[in-house]
Amino acid sequence: MALLSCATNKTGTVSMPNSIATITTIDDLRKTVCAWRSAGEKITLVPTMGALHDGHLSLVKLAGKTGDRTVVTIFVNPAQFAPHEDFDSYPREHEKDLELLAALDVDLVFMPPRVEVYKQDFSTHVTVEGLSEGLCGASRPHFFGGVATVVAKLLNQCRPDVAIFGEKDYQQLLVIRRMARDLDMNVEILGGPIIRETDGLAMSSRNAYLTSVEREKAPLLHQTISAIAKALANGKPLDPALKDGCKSLGNSGFDVDYLEVRNADTLALIEGPVHEPARVFVAAMLGKTRLIDNVAVTDAEK
């Protein structure tokens, strides 16, 4: 990514809370990673919005296995929230996050303020057509543009060799991978497997919004799509499987946004028998909490 300069023209804030280096300015981020790169070290980036859980930490651990230096970003990105969504209330637990990352020997945490990422007159946005449409893109049309824009900026600011994203946000992973390819970014985009609670619920920062009653119901989301994936792998027709799944979720208090089967590589909608790499995708509201999940349809489910 040739736009990155190793020069730095100002001194930002660098601190060492909880024995981990934190940087708040782009200039200091670039200065640090350029020194590593000059020493021939491989850099892996894990972008997050904080409120870290074991799913995030699994990505950080994977990063430690793929490179010599691990950079984690913590930035709640306003561009991916619509005005009616939960930007202001999104969990922010920075002190706890830093303690968790220090325990994993992360080399650097980049925690920029909003004005460092989006200048007052910011006016450039990245759009990835096709993959951004449908699924979450249909009900949250603002979302993937905001994600693609901030990730493009982070990749340009850090210029990592590898960047890692979780497969729970599978559509997001494919959008970012396509963006990096189309814009000739010299970075490998890796997906980390979904990390689940013992009852199957996919780990998410927004799970903290669930009431105790909702938390008991929440695992049904994964149970439902797993049953659909298994049925499809065993040759069950698609339409009845999806209708049964929607009915089961609706009867349990979920307001289903989508429950679909799509090609695992292109996200093309599959409407007939599944004879290609496929995944079952779901998004649903449970009370005030939006939950998403996905599972692969494979012969191994038989």
ChimeraX commands (.cxc) that place a marker at each C-alpha (Angstrom):
marker #1 position 0.00,0.00,0.00 radius 0.5
marker #1 position 2.18,2.80,-1.31 radius 0.5
marker #1 position 0.21,5.60,0.34 radius 0.5
marker #1 position 1.92,4.89,3.66 radius 0.5
marker #1 position 4.89,7.07,4.56 radius 0.5
marker #1 position 7.40,6.08,7.19 radius 0.5
marker #1 position 7.91,9.72,8.13 radius 0.5
marker #1 position 6.28,11.20,11.20 radius 0.5
marker #1 position 5.64,14.89,11.64 radius 0.5
marker #1 position 4.33,15.10,15.18 radius 0.5
marker #1 position 4.55,13.34,18.50 radius 0.5
marker #1 position 1.38,11.62,19.63 radius 0.5
marker #1 position 0.46,10.10,22.93 radius 0.5
marker #1 position 2.20,6.85,23.73 radius 0.5
marker #1 position 1.48,5.30,27.11 radius 0.5
marker #1 position 2.05,2.01,28.86 radius 0.5
marker #1 position -1.11,1.17,30.86 radius 0.5
marker #1 position -1.24,-2.42,32.04 radius 0.5
marker #1 position 2.23,-3.00,30.48 radius 0.5
marker #1 position 0.95,-2.58,26.94 radius 0.5
marker #1 position 1.86,0.19,24.52 radius 0.5
marker #1 position -1.05,2.32,23.35 radius 0.5
marker #1 position -0.91,4.90,20.59 radius 0.5
marker #1 position -3.54,7.49,19.70 radius 0.5
marker #1 position -2.15,9.15,16.56 radius 0.5
marker #1 position -1.72,7.91,13.02 radius 0.5
marker #1 position 1.76,9.41,12.81 radius 0.5
marker #1 position 3.01,7.43,15.80 radius 0.5
marker #1 position 1.35,4.27,14.52 radius 0.5
marker #1 position 3.16,4.65,11.20 radius 0.5
marker #1 position 6.48,5.42,12.89 radius 0.5
marker #1 position 6.24,2.28,15.03 radius 0.5
marker #1 position 5.20,-0.14,12.31 radius 0.5
marker #1 position 7.74,1.27,9.88 radius 0.5
marker #1 position 10.50,0.50,12.37 radius 0.5
marker #1 position 9.22,-3.08,12.65 radius 0.5
marker #1 position 8.97,-3.44,8.91 radius 0.5
marker #1 position 12.48,-2.10,8.40 radius 0.5
marker #1 position 13.66,-4.84,10.74 radius 0.5
marker #1 position 12.00,-7.42,8.47 radius 0.5
marker #1 position 9.18,-8.25,10.89 radius 0.5
marker #1 position 5.74,-9.43,9.73 radius 0.5
marker #1 position 2.82,-7.38,11.07 radius 0.5
marker #1 position -0.69,-8.65,11.77 radius 0.5
marker #1 position -3.62,-6.32,12.44 radius 0.5
marker #1 position -6.79,-7.15,14.41 radius 0.5
marker #1 position -9.35,-4.34,14.10 radius 0.5
marker #1 position -11.98,-4.23,16.89 radius 0.5
marker #1 position -14.49,-1.88,18.46 radius 0.5
marker #1 position -13.45,-2.97,21.94 radius 0.5
marker #1 position -15.68,-4.60,24.59 radius 0.5
marker #1 position -13.50,-7.62,23.96 radius 0.5
marker #1 position -14.64,-11.19,24.55 radius 0.5
marker #1 position -13.15,-14.60,23.84 radius 0.5
marker #1 position -14.12,-14.31,20.18 radius 0.5
marker #1 position -11.91,-11.24,19.78 radius 0.5
marker #1 position -9.16,-12.83,21.83 radius 0.5
marker #1 position -9.16,-15.89,19.57 radius 0.5
marker #1 position -8.37,-13.56,16.66 radius 0.5
marker #1 position -5.56,-11.98,18.65 radius 0.5
marker #1 position -4.14,-15.43,19.42 radius 0.5
marker #1 position -4.36,-16.32,15.73 radius 0.5
marker #1 position -2.54,-13.09,14.93 radius 0.5
marker #1 position 0.28,-14.12,17.23 radius 0.5
marker #1 position 0.74,-17.27,15.16 radius 0.5
marker #1 position 0.73,-15.51,11.79 radius 0.5
marker #1 position 3.20,-12.69,12.35 radius 0.5
marker #1 position 6.04,-11.27,14.42 radius 0.5
marker #1 position 4.11,-8.21,15.64 radius 0.5
marker #1 position 0.44,-7.88,16.56 radius 0.5
marker #1 position -1.44,-4.57,16.41 radius 0.5
marker #1 position -4.97,-4.37,17.80 radius 0.5
marker #1 position -7.17,-1.36,17.09 radius 0.5
marker #1 position -9.97,-0.24,19.40 radius 0.5
marker #1 position -12.26,2.27,17.73 radius 0.5
marker #1 position -16.06,2.43,17.87 radius 0.5
marker #1 position -16.68,3.45,14.28 radius 0.5
marker #1 position -19.52,5.99,14.00 radius 0.5
marker #1 position -19.76,5.54,10.22 radius 0.5
marker #1 position -21.30,2.08,10.52 radius 0.5
marker #1 position -24.12,3.13,12.86 radius 0.5
marker #1 position -27.40,4.61,11.64 radius 0.5
marker #1 position -28.84,7.51,13.70 radius 0.5
marker #1 position -31.35,5.19,15.42 radius 0.5
marker #1 position -28.75,2.55,16.33 radius 0.5
marker #1 position -26.66,2.02,19.44 radius 0.5
marker #1 position -23.50,4.06,18.85 radius 0.5
marker #1 position -23.81,6.01,22.11 radius 0.5
marker #1 position -24.65,2.96,24.20 radius 0.5
marker #1 position -22.24,0.53,22.52 radius 0.5
marker #1 position -20.14,-1.09,25.29 radius 0.5
marker #1 position -16.86,0.70,25.98 radius 0.5
marker #1 position -14.59,-1.15,28.42 radius 0.5
marker #1 position -11.14,0.12,27.48 radius 0.5
marker #1 position -9.40,-0.55,30.79 radius 0.5
marker #1 position -10.57,-4.16,30.80 radius 0.5
marker #1 position -9.70,-4.50,27.11 radius 0.5
marker #1 position -6.12,-3.38,27.71 radius 0.5
marker #1 position -5.72,-5.85,30.56 radius 0.5
marker #1 position -6.88,-8.69,28.34 radius 0.5
marker #1 position -4.58,-7.68,25.49 radius 0.5
marker #1 position -1.60,-7.24,27.81 radius 0.5
marker #1 position -2.07,-10.84,28.96 radius 0.5
marker #1 position -1.72,-11.95,25.33 radius 0.5
marker #1 position 1.50,-9.99,24.76 radius 0.5
marker #1 position 0.02,-7.75,22.09 radius 0.5
marker #1 position 2.73,-5.42,20.79 radius 0.5
marker #1 position 0.62,-2.32,20.24 radius 0.5
marker #1 position -2.92,-1.03,20.70 radius 0.5
marker #1 position -4.08,1.80,18.44 radius 0.5
marker #1 position -6.89,3.77,20.15 radius 0.5
marker #1 position -7.47,6.90,18.07 radius 0.5
marker #1 position -10.03,9.57,18.99 radius 0.5
marker #1 position -12.81,10.15,16.48 radius 0.5
marker #1 position -11.23,13.33,15.07 radius 0.5
marker #1 position -8.01,11.43,14.31 radius 0.5
marker #1 position -9.89,9.00,12.06 radius 0.5
marker #1 position -12.49,11.36,10.60 radius 0.5
marker #1 position -11.38,14.94,10.15 radius 0.5
marker #1 position -14.11,17.56,10.42 radius 0.5
marker #1 position -14.40,17.89,6.63 radius 0.5
marker #1 position -14.08,14.16,5.89 radius 0.5
marker #1 position -15.91,13.39,2.65 radius 0.5
marker #1 position -14.57,10.13,1.17 radius 0.5
marker #1 position -16.40,6.82,1.42 radius 0.5
marker #1 position -15.70,3.29,0.17 radius 0.5
marker #1 position -18.48,1.17,-1.32 radius 0.5
marker #1 position -18.22,-2.50,-2.22 radius 0.5
marker #1 position -21.04,-3.35,-4.59 radius 0.5
marker #1 position -22.64,-6.78,-4.83 radius 0.5
marker #1 position -21.38,-8.44,-1.67 radius 0.5
marker #1 position -22.71,-5.54,0.41 radius 0.5
marker #1 position -26.24,-6.08,-0.88 radius 0.5
marker #1 position -28.70,-8.48,0.72 radius 0.5
marker #1 position -28.47,-10.06,4.18 radius 0.5
marker #1 position -27.39,-7.31,6.62 radius 0.5
marker #1 position -26.95,-4.89,3.73 radius 0.5
marker #1 position -30.68,-4.91,3.04 radius 0.5
marker #1 position -31.80,-3.81,6.52 radius 0.5
marker #1 position -28.65,-1.82,7.35 radius 0.5
marker #1 position -27.76,-0.15,4.01 radius 0.5
marker #1 position -25.34,2.24,5.73 radius 0.5
marker #1 position -23.36,-0.48,7.49 radius 0.5
marker #1 position -20.93,-1.94,4.98 radius 0.5
marker #1 position -19.98,1.44,3.53 radius 0.5
marker #1 position -19.01,2.52,7.03 radius 0.5
marker #1 position -17.09,-0.70,7.65 radius 0.5
marker #1 position -15.28,-0.65,4.31 radius 0.5
marker #1 position -14.28,2.99,4.78 radius 0.5
marker #1 position -12.82,2.60,8.26 radius 0.5
marker #1 position -11.07,-0.68,7.44 radius 0.5
marker #1 position -9.53,0.86,4.30 radius 0.5
marker #1 position -8.21,3.66,6.49 radius 0.5
marker #1 position -6.84,1.29,9.15 radius 0.5
marker #1 position -5.13,-0.86,6.54 radius 0.5
marker #1 position -3.56,2.20,4.97 radius 0.5
marker #1 position -2.51,3.60,8.34 radius 0.5
marker #1 position -0.92,0.37,9.60 radius 0.5
marker #1 position -0.05,-1.39,6.33 radius 0.5
marker #1 position -0.09,-4.86,7.89 radius 0.5
marker #1 position 0.93,-8.02,6.09 radius 0.5
marker #1 position -2.17,-9.79,7.45 radius 0.5
marker #1 position -5.47,-8.56,8.89 radius 0.5
marker #1 position -7.86,-10.87,10.74 radius 0.5
marker #1 position -11.65,-10.68,11.02 radius 0.5
marker #1 position -14.15,-13.07,12.61 radius 0.5
marker #1 position -16.39,-15.36,10.60 radius 0.5
marker #1 position -19.39,-14.49,12.76 radius 0.5
marker #1 position -19.58,-11.36,10.59 radius 0.5
marker #1 position -19.15,-13.50,7.49 radius 0.5
marker #1 position -20.60,-11.00,5.01 radius 0.5
marker #1 position -18.32,-8.34,6.45 radius 0.5
marker #1 position -15.32,-10.65,6.00 radius 0.5
marker #1 position -16.10,-11.17,2.30 radius 0.5
marker #1 position -16.73,-7.45,1.77 radius 0.5
marker #1 position -13.36,-6.55,3.27 radius 0.5
marker #1 position -11.58,-9.30,1.34 radius 0.5
marker #1 position -13.08,-8.03,-1.94 radius 0.5
marker #1 position -12.23,-4.41,-1.09 radius 0.5
marker #1 position -8.60,-5.31,-0.39 radius 0.5
marker #1 position -8.40,-7.23,-3.67 radius 0.5
marker #1 position -10.09,-4.59,-5.79 radius 0.5
marker #1 position -8.02,-1.73,-4.37 radius 0.5
marker #1 position -4.74,-3.65,-4.77 radius 0.5
marker #1 position -3.99,-3.59,-1.06 radius 0.5
marker #1 position -0.99,-5.76,-0.37 radius 0.5
marker #1 position -2.55,-7.49,2.65 radius 0.5
marker #1 position -3.88,-10.99,3.32 radius 0.5
marker #1 position -7.36,-11.01,4.86 radius 0.5
marker #1 position -7.85,-14.02,7.13 radius 0.5
marker #1 position -11.06,-15.23,8.76 radius 0.5
marker #1 position -11.11,-16.57,12.30 radius 0.5
marker #1 position -13.67,-19.23,13.30 radius 0.5
marker #1 position -16.76,-18.31,15.31 radius 0.5
marker #1 position -16.25,-18.69,19.05 radius 0.5
marker #1 position -19.36,-19.76,20.94 radius 0.5
marker #1 position -20.63,-19.91,24.49 radius 0.5
marker #1 position -21.03,-23.41,25.89 radius 0.5
marker #1 position -24.71,-23.38,24.83 radius 0.5
marker #1 position -23.84,-22.44,21.23 radius 0.5
marker #1 position -24.60,-18.71,21.22 radius 0.5
marker #1 position -22.07,-16.89,19.06 radius 0.5
marker #1 position -20.01,-14.51,21.20 radius 0.5
marker #1 position -20.79,-10.86,20.57 radius 0.5
marker #1 position -20.33,-7.60,22.46 radius 0.5
marker #1 position -24.05,-6.97,22.00 radius 0.5
marker #1 position -24.94,-10.11,23.97 radius 0.5
marker #1 position -24.55,-7.88,27.02 radius 0.5
marker #1 position -27.83,-6.21,26.02 radius 0.5
marker #1 position -29.83,-9.44,26.53 radius 0.5
marker #1 position -32.02,-9.78,29.60 radius 0.5
marker #1 position -31.69,-12.99,31.60 radius 0.5
marker #1 position -34.84,-14.40,29.98 radius 0.5
marker #1 position -33.64,-13.45,26.49 radius 0.5
marker #1 position -30.23,-14.95,27.19 radius 0.5
marker #1 position -31.89,-18.30,27.88 radius 0.5
marker #1 position -33.68,-18.15,24.52 radius 0.5
marker #1 position -30.74,-16.84,22.49 radius 0.5
marker #1 position -29.03,-20.22,21.81 radius 0.5
marker #1 position -32.07,-21.26,19.76 radius 0.5
marker #1 position -30.68,-19.12,16.94 radius 0.5
marker #1 position -27.65,-21.36,16.52 radius 0.5
marker #1 position -29.66,-24.53,17.15 radius 0.5
marker #1 position -32.07,-23.57,14.38 radius 0.5
marker #1 position -29.53,-22.83,11.67 radius 0.5
marker #1 position -27.48,-25.89,12.64 radius 0.5
marker #1 position -30.56,-28.06,12.22 radius 0.5
marker #1 position -31.24,-26.46,8.83 radius 0.5
marker #1 position -27.64,-27.00,7.72 radius 0.5
marker #1 position -27.79,-30.64,8.76 radius 0.5
marker #1 position -31.14,-31.17,7.03 radius 0.5
marker #1 position -29.87,-29.60,3.80 radius 0.5
marker #1 position -26.68,-31.66,3.91 radius 0.5
marker #1 position -28.91,-34.73,4.15 radius 0.5
marker #1 position -30.93,-33.70,1.11 radius 0.5
marker #1 position -33.99,-32.03,2.65 radius 0.5
marker #1 position -35.64,-29.45,0.35 radius 0.5
marker #1 position -34.61,-25.91,1.14 radius 0.5
marker #1 position -37.99,-24.13,1.38 radius 0.5
marker #1 position -39.54,-26.39,4.06 radius 0.5
marker #1 position -36.36,-26.24,6.12 radius 0.5
marker #1 position -36.34,-22.44,6.09 radius 0.5
marker #1 position -40.07,-22.17,6.78 radius 0.5
marker #1 position -39.78,-24.51,9.76 radius 0.5
marker #1 position -36.84,-22.50,11.05 radius 0.5
marker #1 position -38.64,-19.17,10.77 radius 0.5
marker #1 position -41.71,-20.60,12.49 radius 0.5
marker #1 position -39.65,-22.01,15.34 radius 0.5
marker #1 position -37.82,-18.74,15.91 radius 0.5
marker #1 position -40.98,-16.66,15.65 radius 0.5
marker #1 position -42.80,-18.82,18.16 radius 0.5
marker #1 position -39.90,-18.33,20.58 radius 0.5
marker #1 position -40.00,-14.54,20.48 radius 0.5
marker #1 position -37.47,-13.77,17.74 radius 0.5
marker #1 position -38.31,-11.15,15.11 radius 0.5
marker #1 position -36.52,-12.63,12.10 radius 0.5
marker #1 position -34.84,-10.18,9.72 radius 0.5
marker #1 position -33.58,-12.88,7.36 radius 0.5
marker #1 position -33.02,-16.62,7.31 radius 0.5
marker #1 position -31.35,-17.57,4.05 radius 0.5
marker #1 position -28.96,-19.99,2.39 radius 0.5
marker #1 position -26.26,-18.43,0.24 radius 0.5
marker #1 position -23.18,-19.42,-1.68 radius 0.5
marker #1 position -20.23,-19.38,0.72 radius 0.5
marker #1 position -17.94,-17.62,-1.77 radius 0.5
marker #1 position -20.19,-15.19,-3.65 radius 0.5
marker #1 position -23.17,-14.79,-1.27 radius 0.5
marker #1 position -25.47,-15.49,-4.20 radius 0.5
marker #1 position -28.89,-16.54,-2.93 radius 0.5
marker #1 position -29.58,-20.28,-3.20 radius 0.5
marker #1 position -33.25,-21.06,-3.79 radius 0.5
marker #1 position -33.15,-24.74,-4.75 radius 0.5
marker #1 position -31.23,-27.88,-3.84 radius 0.5
marker #1 position -27.82,-27.15,-2.33 radius 0.5
marker #1 position -25.11,-28.47,-4.65 radius 0.5
marker #1 position -22.41,-25.87,-3.93 radius 0.5
marker #1 position -20.44,-24.52,-0.96 radius 0.5
marker #1 position -23.13,-22.86,1.12 radius 0.5
marker #1 position -23.87,-21.29,4.47 radius 0.5
marker #1 position -27.07,-20.69,6.41 radius 0.5
marker #1 position -27.34,-17.04,7.51 radius 0.5
marker #1 position -29.68,-15.56,10.10 radius 0.5
marker #1 position -30.32,-12.19,11.71 radius 0.5
marker #1 position -33.07,-11.61,14.24 radius 0.5
marker #1 position -34.11,-9.22,16.96 radius 0.5
marker #1 position -34.56,-10.69,20.42 radius 0.5
marker #1 position -36.06,-7.92,22.47 radius 0.5
marker #1 position -33.91,-4.89,21.69 radius 0.5
marker #1 position -30.86,-6.93,20.67 radius 0.5
marker #1 position -29.95,-7.77,17.10 radius 0.5
marker #1 position -28.26,-11.16,16.82 radius 0.5
marker #1 position -26.57,-12.65,13.76 radius 0.5
marker #1 position -25.08,-16.07,13.10 radius 0.5
marker #1 position -24.12,-18.43,10.28 radius 0.5
marker #1 position -23.04,-22.04,9.79 radius 0.5
marker #1 position -21.66,-23.98,6.86 radius 0.5
marker #1 position -23.67,-26.60,4.99 radius 0.5
marker #1 position -21.30,-29.52,4.46 radius 0.5
marker #1 position -21.40,-33.25,4.00 radius 0.5
marker #1 position -19.77,-33.51,7.41 radius 0.5
marker #1 position -23.12,-32.60,8.93 radius 0.5
marker #1 position -24.59,-35.94,7.82 radius 0.5
marker link #1:1,2 radius 0.2
marker link #1:2,3 radius 0.2
marker link #1:3,4 radius 0.2
marker link #1:4,5 radius 0.2
marker link #1:5,6 radius 0.2
marker link #1:6,7 radius 0.2
marker link #1:7,8 radius 0.2
marker link #1:8,9 radius 0.2
marker link #1:9,10 radius 0.2
marker link #1:10,11 radius 0.2
marker link #1:11,12 radius 0.2
marker link #1:12,13 radius 0.2
marker link #1:13,14 radius 0.2
marker link #1:14,15 radius 0.2
marker link #1:15,16 radius 0.2
marker link #1:16,17 radius 0.2
marker link #1:17,18 radius 0.2
marker link #1:18,19 radius 0.2
marker link #1:19,20 radius 0.2
marker link #1:20,21 radius 0.2
marker link #1:21,22 radius 0.2
marker link #1:22,23 radius 0.2
marker link #1:23,24 radius 0.2
marker link #1:24,25 radius 0.2
marker link #1:25,26 radius 0.2
marker link #1:26,27 radius 0.2
marker link #1:27,28 radius 0.2
marker link #1:28,29 radius 0.2
marker link #1:29,30 radius 0.2
marker link #1:30,31 radius 0.2
marker link #1:31,32 radius 0.2
marker link #1:32,33 radius 0.2
marker link #1:33,34 radius 0.2
marker link #1:34,35 radius 0.2
marker link #1:35,36 radius 0.2
marker link #1:36,37 radius 0.2
marker link #1:37,38 radius 0.2
marker link #1:38,39 radius 0.2
marker link #1:39,40 radius 0.2
marker link #1:40,41 radius 0.2
marker link #1:41,42 radius 0.2
marker link #1:42,43 radius 0.2
marker link #1:43,44 radius 0.2
marker link #1:44,45 radius 0.2
marker link #1:45,46 radius 0.2
marker link #1:46,47 radius 0.2
marker link #1:47,48 radius 0.2
marker link #1:48,49 radius 0.2
marker link #1:49,50 radius 0.2
marker link #1:50,51 radius 0.2
marker link #1:51,52 radius 0.2
marker link #1:52,53 radius 0.2
marker link #1:53,54 radius 0.2
marker link #1:54,55 radius 0.2
marker link #1:55,56 radius 0.2
marker link #1:56,57 radius 0.2
marker link #1:57,58 radius 0.2
marker link #1:58,59 radius 0.2
marker link #1:59,60 radius 0.2
marker link #1:60,61 radius 0.2
marker link #1:61,62 radius 0.2
marker link #1:62,63 radius 0.2
marker link #1:63,64 radius 0.2
marker link #1:64,65 radius 0.2
marker link #1:65,66 radius 0.2
marker link #1:66,67 radius 0.2
marker link #1:67,68 radius 0.2
marker link #1:68,69 radius 0.2
marker link #1:69,70 radius 0.2
marker link #1:70,71 radius 0.2
marker link #1:71,72 radius 0.2
marker link #1:72,73 radius 0.2
marker link #1:73,74 radius 0.2
marker link #1:74,75 radius 0.2
marker link #1:75,76 radius 0.2
marker link #1:76,77 radius 0.2
marker link #1:77,78 radius 0.2
marker link #1:78,79 radius 0.2
marker link #1:79,80 radius 0.2
marker link #1:80,81 radius 0.2
marker link #1:81,82 radius 0.2
marker link #1:82,83 radius 0.2
marker link #1:83,84 radius 0.2
marker link #1:84,85 radius 0.2
marker link #1:85,86 radius 0.2
marker link #1:86,87 radius 0.2
marker link #1:87,88 radius 0.2
marker link #1:88,89 radius 0.2
marker link #1:89,90 radius 0.2
marker link #1:90,91 radius 0.2
marker link #1:91,92 radius 0.2
marker link #1:92,93 radius 0.2
marker link #1:93,94 radius 0.2
marker link #1:94,95 radius 0.2
marker link #1:95,96 radius 0.2
marker link #1:96,97 radius 0.2
marker link #1:97,98 radius 0.2
marker link #1:98,99 radius 0.2
marker link #1:99,100 radius 0.2
marker link #1:100,101 radius 0.2
marker link #1:101,102 radius 0.2
marker link #1:102,103 radius 0.2
marker link #1:103,104 radius 0.2
marker link #1:104,105 radius 0.2
marker link #1:105,106 radius 0.2
marker link #1:106,107 radius 0.2
marker link #1:107,108 radius 0.2
marker link #1:108,109 radius 0.2
marker link #1:109,110 radius 0.2
marker link #1:110,111 radius 0.2
marker link #1:111,112 radius 0.2
marker link #1:112,113 radius 0.2
marker link #1:113,114 radius 0.2
marker link #1:114,115 radius 0.2
marker link #1:115,116 radius 0.2
marker link #1:116,117 radius 0.2
marker link #1:117,118 radius 0.2
marker link #1:118,119 radius 0.2
marker link #1:119,120 radius 0.2
marker link #1:120,121 radius 0.2
marker link #1:121,122 radius 0.2
marker link #1:122,123 radius 0.2
marker link #1:123,124 radius 0.2
marker link #1:124,125 radius 0.2
marker link #1:125,126 radius 0.2
marker link #1:126,127 radius 0.2
marker link #1:127,128 radius 0.2
marker link #1:128,129 radius 0.2
marker link #1:129,130 radius 0.2
marker link #1:130,131 radius 0.2
marker link #1:131,132 radius 0.2
marker link #1:132,133 radius 0.2
marker link #1:133,134 radius 0.2
marker link #1:134,135 radius 0.2
marker link #1:135,136 radius 0.2
marker link #1:136,137 radius 0.2
marker link #1:137,138 radius 0.2
marker link #1:138,139 radius 0.2
marker link #1:139,140 radius 0.2
marker link #1:140,141 radius 0.2
marker link #1:141,142 radius 0.2
marker link #1:142,143 radius 0.2
marker link #1:143,144 radius 0.2
marker link #1:144,145 radius 0.2
marker link #1:145,146 radius 0.2
marker link #1:146,147 radius 0.2
marker link #1:147,148 radius 0.2
marker link #1:148,149 radius 0.2
marker link #1:149,150 radius 0.2
marker link #1:150,151 radius 0.2
marker link #1:151,152 radius 0.2
marker link #1:152,153 radius 0.2
marker link #1:153,154 radius 0.2
marker link #1:154,155 radius 0.2
marker link #1:155,156 radius 0.2
marker link #1:156,157 radius 0.2
marker link #1:157,158 radius 0.2
marker link #1:158,159 radius 0.2
marker link #1:159,160 radius 0.2
marker link #1:160,161 radius 0.2
marker link #1:161,162 radius 0.2
marker link #1:162,163 radius 0.2
marker link #1:163,164 radius 0.2
marker link #1:164,165 radius 0.2
marker link #1:165,166 radius 0.2
marker link #1:166,167 radius 0.2
marker link #1:167,168 radius 0.2
marker link #1:168,169 radius 0.2
marker link #1:169,170 radius 0.2
marker link #1:170,171 radius 0.2
marker link #1:171,172 radius 0.2
marker link #1:172,173 radius 0.2
marker link #1:173,174 radius 0.2
marker link #1:174,175 radius 0.2
marker link #1:175,176 radius 0.2
marker link #1:176,177 radius 0.2
marker link #1:177,178 radius 0.2
marker link #1:178,179 radius 0.2
marker link #1:179,180 radius 0.2
marker link #1:180,181 radius 0.2
marker link #1:181,182 radius 0.2
marker link #1:182,183 radius 0.2
marker link #1:183,184 radius 0.2
marker link #1:184,185 radius 0.2
marker link #1:185,186 radius 0.2
marker link #1:186,187 radius 0.2
marker link #1:187,188 radius 0.2
marker link #1:188,189 radius 0.2
marker link #1:189,190 radius 0.2
marker link #1:190,191 radius 0.2
marker link #1:191,192 radius 0.2
marker link #1:192,193 radius 0.2
marker link #1:193,194 radius 0.2
marker link #1:194,195 radius 0.2
marker link #1:195,196 radius 0.2
marker link #1:196,197 radius 0.2
marker link #1:197,198 radius 0.2
marker link #1:198,199 radius 0.2
marker link #1:199,200 radius 0.2
marker link #1:200,201 radius 0.2
marker link #1:201,202 radius 0.2
marker link #1:202,203 radius 0.2
marker link #1:203,204 radius 0.2
marker link #1:204,205 radius 0.2
marker link #1:205,206 radius 0.2
marker link #1:206,207 radius 0.2
marker link #1:207,208 radius 0.2
marker link #1:208,209 radius 0.2
marker link #1:209,210 radius 0.2
marker link #1:210,211 radius 0.2
marker link #1:211,212 radius 0.2
marker link #1:212,213 radius 0.2
marker link #1:213,214 radius 0.2
marker link #1:214,215 radius 0.2
marker link #1:215,216 radius 0.2
marker link #1:216,217 radius 0.2
marker link #1:217,218 radius 0.2
marker link #1:218,219 radius 0.2
marker link #1:219,220 radius 0.2
marker link #1:220,221 radius 0.2
marker link #1:221,222 radius 0.2
marker link #1:222,223 radius 0.2
marker link #1:223,224 radius 0.2
marker link #1:224,225 radius 0.2
marker link #1:225,226 radius 0.2
marker link #1:226,227 radius 0.2
marker link #1:227,228 radius 0.2
marker link #1:228,229 radius 0.2
marker link #1:229,230 radius 0.2
marker link #1:230,231 radius 0.2
marker link #1:231,232 radius 0.2
marker link #1:232,233 radius 0.2
marker link #1:233,234 radius 0.2
marker link #1:234,235 radius 0.2
marker link #1:235,236 radius 0.2
marker link #1:236,237 radius 0.2
marker link #1:237,238 radius 0.2
marker link #1:238,239 radius 0.2
marker link #1:239,240 radius 0.2
marker link #1:240,241 radius 0.2
marker link #1:241,242 radius 0.2
marker link #1:242,243 radius 0.2
marker link #1:243,244 radius 0.2
marker link #1:244,245 radius 0.2
marker link #1:245,246 radius 0.2
marker link #1:246,247 radius 0.2
marker link #1:247,248 radius 0.2
marker link #1:248,249 radius 0.2
marker link #1:249,250 radius 0.2
marker link #1:250,251 radius 0.2
marker link #1:251,252 radius 0.2
marker link #1:252,253 radius 0.2
marker link #1:253,254 radius 0.2
marker link #1:254,255 radius 0.2
marker link #1:255,256 radius 0.2
marker link #1:256,257 radius 0.2
marker link #1:257,258 radius 0.2
marker link #1:258,259 radius 0.2
marker link #1:259,260 radius 0.2
marker link #1:260,261 radius 0.2
marker link #1:261,262 radius 0.2
marker link #1:262,263 radius 0.2
marker link #1:263,264 radius 0.2
marker link #1:264,265 radius 0.2
marker link #1:265,266 radius 0.2
marker link #1:266,267 radius 0.2
marker link #1:267,268 radius 0.2
marker link #1:268,269 radius 0.2
marker link #1:269,270 radius 0.2
marker link #1:270,271 radius 0.2
marker link #1:271,272 radius 0.2
marker link #1:272,273 radius 0.2
marker link #1:273,274 radius 0.2
marker link #1:274,275 radius 0.2
marker link #1:275,276 radius 0.2
marker link #1:276,277 radius 0.2
marker link #1:277,278 radius 0.2
marker link #1:278,279 radius 0.2
marker link #1:279,280 radius 0.2
marker link #1:280,281 radius 0.2
marker link #1:281,282 radius 0.2
marker link #1:282,283 radius 0.2
marker link #1:283,284 radius 0.2
marker link #1:284,285 radius 0.2
marker link #1:285,286 radius 0.2
marker link #1:286,287 radius 0.2
marker link #1:287,288 radius 0.2
marker link #1:288,289 radius 0.2
marker link #1:289,290 radius 0.2
marker link #1:290,291 radius 0.2
marker link #1:291,292 radius 0.2
marker link #1:292,293 radius 0.2
marker link #1:293,294 radius 0.2
marker link #1:294,295 radius 0.2
marker link #1:295,296 radius 0.2
marker link #1:296,297 radius 0.2
marker link #1:297,298 radius 0.2
marker link #1:298,299 radius 0.2
marker link #1:299,300 radius 0.2
marker link #1:300,301 radius 0.2
marker link #1:301,302 radius 0.2
view
